[in-house]
Amino acid sequence: MKGYMDWKVATTIVVSTLTIVVDHYHRLFAYKIYDRLLLYLGVPLLVILLVFRESPARYGFRPGDWKAGLALTAAGCGGMALVIPFLARTREFQGYYAPVADSPIPLPLYAAADLFGWEFLFRGFLLFALYPVCGPYAILLQAVPFTIAHLGKPELETLSCIFGGSAFGYVAWRTRSFLYPFLIHWFLMTFTVLLASGAIQCL
C-alpha cells in the first residue's frame, strides 16, 4: 500500500473543488454558462496539458467506445423521457427551469454550453483521475461533489443526483468518454426546460 499521495490525483481533487466554489460565489461573465465553460472545461484542460503534461484523451476527451456510447445514450434518454414529464410539471421545477427558456441564447446551445464543461469536470477530469487509485469507487465518488454542486436546484433533482451522477459515471467509465453522459445530460436539461416552460406539452 502506498504511503504517499499521488500528486496528480490530489491536484485533481483540489482543482475540482475550487472550481465548484468559485462558480458558486462569483460571476465572471455576463452569462453563467461562459463561467462554466472557463472553470469546468478550460481550467481542467490547462491543468492536464500544462501541469500533468498529458493528453485530454486520458481523461475521457475522446469518442471512446462509440457503439456502446450511442446505445447507452439512447437507453438513458429514452428512460428519462418517461420520467421528466412528471417532474417538469411540479411547481419547483417550473419555477427553476421555465425562466431558462427566456434566455437570448437558443436553448440547445445554452444547454450544451452549460453542461459540456460540467460533464468534463466530473465524468472526465475527476473520474479518470480517481479510477486508477480508487477503482470502481471512483464512479460513486465523483457523484458526491456533483450532487453537492446541485444545491439550490429543485430538491428532488438534487437528491437523485447521487444515483444519476453515478449512472453518468458508469457510462463514462464503460465508454472511456465523458461525451455520452454529456449527451444524456443535455437531453435531460433541454427536455425539462421545454416542458417546464410550456413550450411543448406531454399527455
C-alpha positions as semicolon CSV with decimal commas, in nm:
position;residue;x (nm);y (nm);z (nm)
1;M;0,000;0,000;0,000
2;K;0,135;0,342;-0,095
3;G;0,247;0,565;0,190
4;Y;0,211;0,883;-0,009
5;M;-0,049;1,066;-0,214
6;D;-0,048;1,063;-0,592
7;W;0,013;1,432;-0,664
8;K;-0,196;1,428;-0,982
9;V;-0,496;1,281;-0,804
10;A;-0,457;1,531;-0,519
11;T;-0,430;1,817;-0,768
12;T;-0,741;1,699;-0,950
13;I;-0,943;1,688;-0,627
14;V;-0,828;2,035;-0,518
15;V;-0,882;2,194;-0,860
16;S;-1,228;2,036;-0,895
17;T;-1,330;2,160;-0,551
18;L;-1,204;2,512;-0,610
19;T;-1,376;2,545;-0,948
20;I;-1,710;2,449;-0,789
21;V;-1,661;2,705;-0,510
22;V;-1,559;2,986;-0,747
23;D;-1,855;2,907;-0,971
24;H;-2,088;2,930;-0,672
25;Y;-1,961;3,263;-0,537
26;H;-1,861;3,458;-0,847
27;R;-2,000;3,575;-1,180
28;L;-1,714;3,621;-1,426
29;F;-1,906;3,681;-1,749
30;A;-2,247;3,817;-1,843
31;Y;-2,384;3,465;-1,873
32;K;-2,314;3,191;-1,620
33;I;-2,268;2,935;-1,895
34;Y;-1,949;3,111;-2,001
35;D;-1,819;3,092;-1,644
36;R;-1,873;2,717;-1,650
37;L;-1,700;2,673;-1,982
38;L;-1,398;2,852;-1,839
39;L;-1,398;2,691;-1,495
40;Y;-1,518;2,340;-1,570
41;L;-1,364;2,293;-1,914
42;G;-1,085;2,547;-1,959
43;V;-0,920;2,514;-1,617
44;P;-0,907;2,131;-1,613
45;L;-0,775;2,124;-1,971
46;L;-0,499;2,368;-1,881
47;V;-0,406;2,157;-1,578
48;I;-0,395;1,841;-1,790
49;L;-0,191;1,999;-2,067
50;L;0,042;2,231;-1,876
51;V;0,076;2,070;-1,532
52;F;0,023;1,699;-1,592
53;R;0,171;1,708;-1,944
54;E;-0,084;1,452;-2,056
55;S;-0,339;1,415;-2,334
56;P;-0,702;1,509;-2,258
57;A;-0,792;1,174;-2,415
58;R;-0,657;1,011;-2,098
59;Y;-0,940;1,191;-1,917
60;G;-1,223;1,087;-2,146
61;F;-1,189;1,361;-2,408
62;R;-1,236;1,118;-2,698
63;P;-1,513;0,924;-2,875
64;G;-1,423;0,608;-2,685
65;D;-1,644;0,305;-2,742
66;W;-1,896;0,487;-2,959
67;K;-2,117;0,185;-3,025
68;A;-2,173;0,126;-2,653
69;G;-2,193;0,502;-2,604
70;L;-2,474;0,551;-2,852
71;A;-2,665;0,251;-2,715
72;L;-2,634;0,375;-2,355
73;T;-2,726;0,729;-2,462
74;A;-3,039;0,610;-2,640
75;A;-3,137;0,396;-2,340
76;G;-3,071;0,678;-2,093
77;C;-3,262;0,939;-2,290
78;G;-3,549;0,701;-2,357
79;G;-3,582;0,604;-1,994
80;M;-3,568;0,959;-1,863
81;A;-3,816;1,077;-2,127
82;L;-4,075;0,873;-1,938
83;V;-3,991;1,038;-1,604
84;I;-3,922;1,402;-1,690
85;P;-4,282;1,496;-1,784
86;F;-4,394;1,422;-1,428
87;L;-4,109;1,621;-1,269
88;A;-4,124;1,917;-1,505
89;R;-4,489;1,982;-1,413
90;T;-4,410;2,037;-1,046
91;R;-4,405;2,393;-0,914
92;E;-4,042;2,370;-0,802
93;F;-3,917;2,254;-1,141
94;Q;-4,127;2,510;-1,326
95;G;-4,002;2,791;-1,104
96;Y;-3,640;2,695;-1,160
97;Y;-3,634;2,585;-1,525
98;A;-3,906;2,785;-1,701
99;P;-3,702;3,111;-1,693
100;V;-3,418;2,939;-1,879
101;A;-3,640;2,933;-2,188
102;D;-3,630;3,315;-2,195
103;S;-3,253;3,327;-2,248
104;P;-3,150;3,513;-2,567
105;I;-2,922;3,217;-2,639
106;P;-3,107;2,934;-2,818
107;L;-3,192;2,662;-2,568
108;P;-2,999;2,375;-2,735
109;L;-2,684;2,590;-2,744
110;Y;-2,744;2,721;-2,392
111;A;-2,778;2,369;-2,251
112;A;-2,470;2,248;-2,440
113;A;-2,255;2,537;-2,319
114;D;-2,380;2,495;-1,962
115;L;-2,322;2,120;-1,944
116;F;-2,021;2,040;-2,163
117;G;-1,765;2,165;-1,913
118;W;-1,978;2,040;-1,624
119;E;-1,964;1,684;-1,760
120;F;-1,594;1,706;-1,837
121;L;-1,513;1,813;-1,482
122;F;-1,698;1,525;-1,314
123;R;-1,712;1,244;-1,572
124;G;-1,380;1,324;-1,734
125;F;-1,122;1,505;-1,523
126;L;-1,227;1,375;-1,181
127;L;-1,349;1,027;-1,272
128;F;-1,047;0,923;-1,477
129;A;-0,804;1,070;-1,226
130;L;-0,965;0,881;-0,936
131;Y;-1,022;0,547;-1,108
132;P;-0,659;0,422;-1,110
133;V;-0,640;0,487;-0,733
134;C;-0,997;0,413;-0,618
135;G;-1,112;0,159;-0,875
136;P;-1,491;0,134;-0,923
137;Y;-1,548;0,353;-0,615
138;A;-1,446;0,644;-0,840
139;I;-1,781;0,611;-1,016
140;L;-1,959;0,684;-0,687
141;L;-1,704;0,932;-0,551
142;Q;-1,728;1,169;-0,847
143;A;-2,104;1,179;-0,794
144;V;-2,061;1,326;-0,444
145;P;-1,935;1,674;-0,547
146;F;-2,170;1,655;-0,845
147;T;-2,462;1,619;-0,603
148;I;-2,336;1,898;-0,376
149;A;-2,299;2,127;-0,678
150;H;-2,675;2,089;-0,735
151;L;-2,767;2,256;-0,405
152;G;-3,008;2,536;-0,486
153;K;-3,178;2,340;-0,762
154;P;-3,507;2,154;-0,705
155;E;-3,471;1,927;-0,404
156;L;-3,587;1,611;-0,580
157;E;-3,330;1,668;-0,854
158;T;-3,051;1,718;-0,601
159;L;-3,148;1,409;-0,404
160;S;-3,144;1,200;-0,720
161;C;-2,800;1,321;-0,828
162;I;-2,603;1,069;-0,623
163;F;-2,777;0,799;-0,828
164;G;-2,793;0,982;-1,160
165;G;-2,437;1,106;-1,123
166;S;-2,319;0,752;-1,056
167;A;-2,507;0,629;-1,363
168;F;-2,340;0,900;-1,569
169;G;-2,007;0,794;-1,420
170;Y;-2,068;0,434;-1,521
171;V;-2,147;0,539;-1,878
172;A;-1,826;0,744;-1,892
173;W;-1,622;0,457;-1,747
174;R;-1,781;0,198;-1,976
175;T;-1,721;0,404;-2,289
176;R;-1,396;0,573;-2,175
177;S;-1,553;0,905;-2,272
178;F;-1,746;1,183;-2,099
179;L;-1,925;1,268;-2,425
180;Y;-2,212;1,021;-2,380
181;P;-2,307;1,136;-2,028
182;F;-2,295;1,487;-2,173
183;L;-2,544;1,393;-2,446
184;I;-2,780;1,235;-2,193
185;H;-2,750;1,532;-1,957
186;W;-2,803;1,773;-2,247
187;F;-3,123;1,592;-2,341
188;L;-3,246;1,595;-1,981
189;M;-3,195;1,968;-1,939
190;T;-3,336;2,065;-2,278
191;F;-3,645;1,847;-2,242
192;T;-3,703;1,965;-1,885
193;V;-3,687;2,333;-1,982
194;L;-3,921;2,281;-2,277
195;L;-4,178;2,107;-2,058
196;A;-4,143;2,336;-1,756
197;S;-4,187;2,646;-1,971
198;G;-4,484;2,503;-2,160
199;A;-4,302;2,519;-2,492
200;I;-4,408;2,160;-2,551
201;Q;-4,685;1,962;-2,394
202;C;-4,690;1,594;-2,296
203;L;-5,002;1,395;-2,223
